[in-house]
Amino acid sequence: MQVIVIDSNQILSMPPGSPSWSLLRVVGERTGHSLAISEVSLWEVLSSARRRLEDDIAAFERAWNKLAGRLESYAPENSALPFTLNHIGFGPDAGDPEKAVRAYEAQLRQRFRVLRTPESVASEALRREAWREPPCKDNGEGGRDAAIWLTAAAAAEADVDPEGRKLPLLLVSNDGGFTDPRNKGQLHPALANDLPEGVCARLCRSLPEVFAEISQPADAADLLPMMNSADIIDALITAILDSKFPGKPEVHEAGSADGNRRIFTMGEILRATRASFKGFQAAPAKCTSDGETWICASGTWVFPRPHDSDTDLAWAFRGISEYNQHGLEATATLFWAFTAGESSSHVQVIDASLNGDLAPGLIVARDGSSVMVNWAMQQAPGYWQEII
């Protein structure tokens, strides 16, 4: 068993309602591990959430007022158009960031054990910031990081297993202040002095590292069919599109002999290239409990260039990967769970990225369908951006 303390940068990069967090929480509960956050990390997450909400609400109101003004100019009867989030179906509290943040706090407290910050920790954190001592940085920043670490170390004093033995401490953070300058994958050696006697600590930089730490090695050969399955490939492509082109399907064009040009979405191009699994980036891990098995695996997939170089698709692929003669490569980490005797389920793709030099799209399409446009009309790209 271990105490797993999560830093705010991990929660902000992956909201606690996501399937990956839920999977880790279930695995932790089944294997006796507890998930915790410090009080300071909680404040940081809630502060960030409130600022994001305030920015989003302000952006919405600006866009809504612009739309209302344009509609009123077309038809005066639209002058009474409501402009609150409540009027368009988001609920009476949608425009109140404070209420939304309080609800978010309740969710966080339900999912994580919140470690209170002792008064002595606050004073020591400020002292370390003033003297630039780890985990504080040379520029004088890092007082909150120091408070987070010291709070975790203090909590480790009280955490014991049923036999009274102290539990190892696992800190999950990608903040550079916690790392060993000579080995970024290790905890800063100076921080070991803060640990209670008999407690060891380890630093994990990501959620997959945590899973590998609390799990066992999985047989890579047994996982190969799954890594090449259509479900995994489709989930990988979806994750790539969501991360690289959020909110809009990137499109690329290809010429044809009749003078027209077909517009392909990035999703169409990737799904037509018959991607295949190349190999694991690290040893896969698994955890089994009560008839269920959870798997974590990181790997690389190849999207080859089409063999027929004269097709519209081949030209479109060439447009997105002009300098990648052998195709594109994607990397990702997968989580999934399955029950003995059943097929896999709950597949979650995280950290998906598409490698290589990608040319920018020429037109932004409205949805995932391909459209035909006359070559002559490409002389007015702004026009097409407005009407497609």
Secondary structure, DSSP 8 states (H G I E B T S, - for coil): --EEEE-HHHHHHS-TTSHHHHHHHHHHHHHT-EEEEEHHHHHHHHHHHHHHHHHHHHHHHHHHHHHHHHHHHH-GGGGG---STGGGTT-TTTT-HHHHHHHHHHHHHHHSEEE---HHHHHHHHHHHHHT-TTS-TTS--HHHHHHHHHHHHHHHH-B-TTS-B--EEEE---GGGEETTEEEEE-GGGGGGS-TT--EEEESSHHHHHHHHSEE--HHHHHHHHTSHHHHHHHHHHHHHHHSTTS--EEEEE-TTSEEEEEEHHHHHHTS--EEEEESS--EEEEETTEEEEEEEEEEEE---S-TTSHHHHHHHHH-TT-TT-EEEEEEEEEEEETTS--EEEEEEEEEEES-----SS--SSSS-EEEEGGGGG-HHHHHHH-
